[in-house]
Amino acid sequence: MTTEPKHVYPNTSALIAAEAPDFPAFLFSERELHKATKVFKKGFDGLLTYAVKCNPSPHVIAQLHREGLKAFDVASNTEMELVRDYAPGAVMHYNNPIKNKREIARAYEEFGVRSFTIDHPQQLDQLAAIAFTLARCGSDHPLQGRQGA
């Protein structure tokens, strides 16, 4: 099995002119992502949060983390796994309005998510109940396993 050599083009126009693709293709430029991130960071002094759902490619997540992004908007446990693996230590905001108890518990316990979006006051009660139950079971409890605790 042979693999075609990778070609590096100076820009998208050069690629289109040379290859004339008739199928969808994913193009990625570390340089362009770096420039866009730099411009955005310069013009916005708040917390930048990347929505993983817009492009969950591991190399994009990793580069954004290297560029200084410390927060990611996640919509599933799968996206949380990507952030954990490619942006270690980053804060995750679980902004998917549709989530079940198992996903919430996993987000809270396994991925350390503490920022959740809710669309109804009942969802706040659900989040509080899950957090309380996990805390009672020892998750996030610094005295777990100690006598008298």
Legacy VTK file of the C-alpha trace (Angstrom):
# vtk DataFile Version 3.0
C-alpha trace
ASCII
DATASET POLYDATA
POINTS 149 float
0.000 0.000 0.000
1.391 3.369 -0.984
0.431 6.704 0.415
0.432 9.866 -1.569
2.968 12.462 -0.461
1.577 15.398 1.455
1.623 18.692 -0.378
1.846 21.979 1.421
0.253 24.901 -0.382
0.793 28.560 0.533
-2.956 29.191 0.655
-6.338 27.720 -0.211
-6.423 29.346 -3.657
-3.166 27.616 -4.615
-4.528 24.259 -3.498
-7.729 24.703 -5.497
-5.784 25.781 -8.583
-3.422 22.793 -8.361
-5.826 20.045 -7.324
-9.225 21.198 -8.648
-10.987 19.036 -6.046
-14.523 17.898 -6.793
-15.187 16.579 -3.298
-15.325 18.149 0.176
-11.962 18.480 1.853
-10.767 19.567 5.262
-8.039 22.181 5.126
-6.133 23.179 8.229
-3.467 25.812 8.690
-1.699 26.087 12.017
-0.448 29.498 10.918
-3.959 30.781 10.174
-5.354 29.398 13.429
-2.496 31.060 15.296
-3.168 34.391 13.587
-6.925 34.215 14.203
-6.427 33.282 17.851
-3.934 36.109 18.355
-6.305 38.678 16.800
-9.246 37.434 18.841
-7.288 37.437 22.114
-6.020 40.961 21.437
-9.536 42.289 20.846
-11.270 40.491 23.706
-10.065 40.597 27.281
-12.680 38.227 28.703
-12.578 34.464 29.067
-12.256 32.912 25.611
-14.169 29.658 25.326
-13.929 27.452 22.245
-17.059 25.494 21.248
-15.698 22.023 20.585
-18.745 21.084 18.501
-17.721 23.528 15.748
-14.531 21.549 15.061
-13.670 18.688 17.410
-10.394 17.829 15.655
-7.757 16.953 18.251
-5.051 19.053 16.538
-7.316 22.138 16.672
-8.081 21.636 20.374
-4.407 21.028 21.191
-3.217 24.083 19.279
-5.831 26.353 20.839
-4.728 25.133 24.263
-1.081 25.839 23.379
-2.197 29.301 22.222
-3.501 29.963 25.727
-7.186 29.041 25.569
-8.082 27.664 28.977
-11.826 27.053 28.576
-13.909 24.914 26.247
-17.662 24.704 25.640
-18.566 21.012 25.553
-21.856 19.373 24.625
-21.163 15.708 25.365
-18.987 13.339 27.350
-17.152 12.558 24.091
-16.179 16.218 23.723
-15.089 16.220 27.370
-12.780 13.284 26.637
-11.219 15.237 23.756
-10.603 18.282 25.937
-9.203 16.156 28.762
-6.837 14.398 26.346
-5.736 17.361 24.196
-6.107 20.353 26.536
-5.199 19.016 29.987
-6.281 21.218 32.864
-8.678 23.284 30.770
-12.003 24.352 32.243
-15.079 22.850 30.613
-18.497 24.484 30.397
-21.275 21.956 29.782
-23.634 24.078 27.714
-25.792 21.404 26.120
-29.378 21.972 27.315
-30.253 18.294 26.822
-28.352 16.007 29.142
-29.324 12.979 31.182
-28.389 12.214 34.775
-25.651 9.758 33.793
-23.977 12.343 31.520
-24.214 15.006 34.218
-22.761 12.673 36.845
-19.899 11.673 34.565
-19.221 15.312 33.649
-19.122 16.270 37.312
-17.238 13.281 38.686
-14.896 12.153 35.910
-14.224 15.389 34.035
-14.477 17.932 36.856
-17.107 20.047 35.120
-18.559 22.676 37.457
-20.191 24.978 34.897
-23.527 23.811 33.524
-26.210 25.525 31.456
-29.797 25.007 32.533
-33.016 25.952 30.768
-35.445 25.368 33.616
-35.299 25.672 37.433
-35.962 21.912 37.732
-32.625 21.284 36.034
-30.908 23.197 38.838
-32.519 20.864 41.361
-31.333 17.896 39.281
-27.748 19.219 39.193
-27.770 19.904 42.927
-29.080 16.406 43.694
-26.377 14.777 41.556
-23.601 16.897 43.076
-24.879 16.174 46.607
-25.127 12.441 45.931
-21.612 12.294 44.488
-20.200 14.311 47.380
-21.881 11.985 49.899
-20.408 8.974 48.080
-16.917 10.377 48.370
-16.383 12.191 45.093
-14.579 15.466 45.559
-14.475 14.780 49.307
-11.009 15.323 50.794
-11.782 13.267 53.909
-12.940 10.128 52.110
-11.627 6.974 53.751
-10.582 8.658 56.977
-11.959 7.376 60.250
-14.439 9.679 61.860
-15.037 11.656 58.681
LINES 1 150
149 0 1 2 3 4 5 6 7 8 9 10 11 12 13 14 15 16 17 18 19 20 21 22 23 24 25 26 27 28 29 30 31 32 33 34 35 36 37 38 39 40 41 42 43 44 45 46 47 48 49 50 51 52 53 54 55 56 57 58 59 60 61 62 63 64 65 66 67 68 69 70 71 72 73 74 75 76 77 78 79 80 81 82 83 84 85 86 87 88 89 90 91 92 93 94 95 96 97 98 99 100 101 102 103 104 105 106 107 108 109 110 111 112 113 114 115 116 117 118 119 120 121 122 123 124 125 126 127 128 129 130 131 132 133 134 135 136 137 138 139 140 141 142 143 144 145 146 147 148
